[in-house]
Amino acid sequence: MLSKSEVQKIAQLARIEITDEEAEKYSTELSGILDFVEKLNEVETEGVEPIAHISGAKNVIREDKVVEYDDETKDNVINNFPEKKDRFDKVKAVF
Amino acid sequence: MIRELHKKLISGEITSEKLTEDYFDAIEKKDPEIKAYLSLNKEFALDKARSVDKRVKNGEEVDLLAGIPCSVKDNICIGGLAATAGSKILENYVPPYDAAAIKKLKDADAVFLGKTNCDEFAMGSSTENSAFQTTKNPHDPLRVPGGSSGGSAAAVAAGMCAYALGSDTGGSIRQPASFCGAVGLKPTYGMVSRYGLIAMASSLDQIGPVAGNVEDAAIVLSRIAGRDRFDSTTMPTADKNYEDLLGGADISGLKIGIPKEYFESEGLDKGVEEKIKNAIAKYEKLGAKIIDISLKNFDHALATYYIIMPCEVSSNMARFDGIRFGKSVGAESEKTGVDYTLWDIYFKTRAKYLGKEVKRRIALGTYALSAGYYDQYYLKAQKVRARILREFKEAFKKVDLILGPTAPTPAFKIGEKTENPLEMYLADIYTVTANIAGIPAISVPCGTIEVDGKNLPVGMQLAGKWFDEETILNAAYIFEKS
């Protein structure tokens, strides 16, 4: 059973503000789901290699080459900034 | 249907412009009730249609999909058109580029009618998690169309587009196709580029067609498949025209596996079970060999899924931070008069603009990936995934296809499962294995069940070997035609 304070800790890690009520609700719901996935412990996995890529692709590489995009595409990227100054993405001070 | 429409376009019997207008008329008439579309693209669609008409008139050769109107799930980017993925956080987002699959459809001169509703970021099985609207099932408006590609499936079923694109992470193409009486195909992982698909769980996501029949699904698949340098998980695939390979092969001798576990599941509706047994009998009559098999880990696939998926979700959703795109409380400072810190912007933006189910999955994934729990959950799930993969490899030594129900029940009522997330998750029990193992699977209509005076469609699922879409499409095609 996940406690309310554990749920608050998870929400901190996930950078989501949650209310006390939400924490309460999530604690019940998440505990239910965690009980359900307990089933996995029935499967013997001693010595089994975990899956990395399902169809077995490995180290797909390409030349590290810069491709210039046209101005329209650049403008379209910039237009999606929530806050901007000129052509810069405006961000709050980090420190 | 696509081939017939194409013939009529070429012969001059219809024009793409008229066809496109007819679809918009159908949308205007039906969509206020069904609510399949989130946005329409009328001017661009008609422009495109007219340009195809001009080329046809000039005697130019055009593709099968040229001038044929389709719809696109709102988590797939079309440059210049809003893509919300069913989320408030992307309400104003306009993608600067086309998804690889869209680019390929554009190369084929497809006409895009609009973007269809889905559960927020494709997280759900009913469209009830969409931040904007719940789509209704065209067969019974009191019921869900399935999800998450519910808008796409409803649009196809209600005749509001010729075909649609959806995405499938745990059944999101096949389950709504089953609920709406459409054909839905989830291709092999690596078959279709995920570039431009707003990511949910990257090791499971795949784009695929929702269509009115098997041939149409094959036509669309042939055009969207292929390696893409922008998605390094795509594999080199044989350049096949799947629609030309249908109906040719004799299915006598085709080995169809029936996992006994599929029929031991408690939640399986009796009516659905009967339809699936009838389908098996039909295949037997057509000459296929029915082989009983066992998938011992069937019961573990859903638990595996509900660890791997939320872990990947929690990582993918980290990009919605109120900084680079999407809604942000920071942009509202002027209005609210509050000066937020960077920390506030993260916490408050995500709290305000992400929906309940998305937050629930982020929380679950964050917990399972947090220090001290990684081995117990994610690593364990990836090991069980390896076991499931091995089990399928063994099964496919004995059989060519695996047949079962797509969903345990026909479409359920709106509101029926919203209170209990775990119950909603159980709707995915037959579909998630294909994503876990990366194999292709199709849902094909196999009859209807009468419930409350309405005929509700039932879908049968055929799953095949990696990159062997040809066999499942062909078997589905023969079933549909017989």
Contacts between the chains, C-beta under 8 A, distances in Angstrom:
chain1	res1	chain2	res2	distance
A	2	B	367	7.4
A	6	B	367	7.9
A	7	B	363	6.9
A	10	B	363	5.1
A	10	B	366	5.1
A	10	B	367	4.9
A	10	B	370	7.1
A	11	B	363	6.5
A	13	B	366	5.1
A	13	B	370	6.2
A	14	B	314	6.5
A	14	B	350	7.7
A	14	B	362	5.0
A	14	B	363	6.1
A	14	B	366	4.3
A	15	B	318	8.0
A	15	B	321	7.3
A	15	B	346	4.1
A	15	B	347	5.7
A	15	B	350	5.9
A	16	B	347	6.4
A	16	B	350	4.5
A	16	B	351	5.4
A	16	B	354	7.1
A	16	B	359	5.9
A	16	B	362	6.7
A	16	B	363	7.6
A	17	B	347	4.1
A	17	B	348	5.8
A	17	B	350	7.5
A	17	B	351	4.0
A	18	B	351	6.8
A	18	B	359	7.5
A	22	B	359	8.0
A	26	B	359	7.9
A	26	B	360	6.6
A	26	B	363	5.8
A	29	B	360	6.2
A	29	B	421	5.8
A	30	B	360	7.2
A	30	B	363	6.2
A	30	B	364	5.7
A	30	B	367	6.9
A	32	B	421	7.7
A	32	B	422	5.4
A	33	B	306	6.2
A	33	B	364	6.1
A	33	B	421	7.0
A	33	B	422	6.1
A	33	B	425	7.8
A	34	B	364	7.9
A	34	B	367	8.0
A	36	B	303	6.3
A	36	B	306	6.9
A	36	B	422	5.9
A	36	B	425	8.0
A	37	B	303	4.4
A	37	B	306	5.6
A	37	B	307	5.5
A	37	B	377	7.2
A	37	B	381	7.8
A	38	B	303	7.8
A	39	B	299	6.8
A	39	B	300	5.9
A	39	B	303	4.4
A	40	B	300	6.3
A	40	B	303	5.1
A	40	B	304	6.6
A	40	B	307	7.1
A	40	B	380	5.4
A	40	B	381	6.2
A	40	B	384	5.4
A	41	B	380	7.5
A	42	B	300	7.1
A	43	B	297	6.7
A	43	B	300	5.5
A	43	B	383	7.8
A	43	B	384	4.8
A	43	B	387	6.0
A	45	B	380	6.6
A	45	B	383	3.9
A	45	B	384	6.2
A	45	B	386	7.8
A	45	B	387	6.6
A	48	B	383	4.5
A	48	B	386	5.1
A	48	B	387	6.1
A	49	B	383	7.6
A	49	B	386	6.0
A	50	B	379	5.8
A	50	B	382	3.5
A	50	B	383	4.9
A	50	B	385	7.4
A	50	B	386	6.1
A	51	B	203	8.0
A	51	B	382	5.0
A	51	B	383	7.9
A	51	B	385	4.6
A	51	B	386	4.9
A	51	B	389	6.5
A	53	B	203	7.5
A	53	B	233	6.7
A	54	B	189	5.1
A	54	B	190	7.7
A	54	B	203	6.5
A	54	B	389	7.0
A	54	B	437	7.1
A	54	B	438	3.5
A	55	B	188	7.0
A	55	B	189	5.7
A	55	B	190	4.5
A	55	B	233	7.6
A	55	B	235	5.7
A	55	B	438	5.5
A	55	B	466	6.1
A	55	B	467	8.0
A	57	B	190	6.8
A	57	B	232	7.1
A	57	B	233	5.8
A	57	B	235	6.3
A	60	B	232	3.9
A	60	B	233	7.7
A	62	B	229	6.2
A	62	B	232	8.0
A	73	B	96	5.2
A	73	B	97	6.7
A	76	B	79	7.6
A	76	B	80	7.6
A	76	B	94	6.9
A	76	B	95	8.0
A	76	B	96	3.5
A	76	B	97	8.0
A	77	B	96	5.0
A	79	B	94	7.0
A	80	B	93	6.2
A	80	B	94	6.7
A	80	B	96	7.2
A	80	B	324	7.3
A	80	B	325	4.0
A	80	B	326	7.6
A	81	B	324	6.7
A	81	B	325	7.0
A	82	B	322	6.1
A	82	B	323	7.1
A	82	B	324	7.9
A	82	B	325	7.3
A	82	B	326	7.0
A	82	B	327	7.0
A	82	B	328	3.5
A	82	B	330	5.9
A	82	B	331	4.4
A	83	B	328	6.9
A	83	B	330	5.5
A	83	B	331	5.2
A	89	B	323	6.9
A	89	B	324	6.3
A	91	B	323	6.0
A	91	B	342	7.1
A	92	B	330	6.8
A	92	B	340	6.9
A	92	B	341	6.1
A	92	B	342	4.0
A	92	B	345	6.2
A	93	B	342	6.8
A	94	B	342	6.1
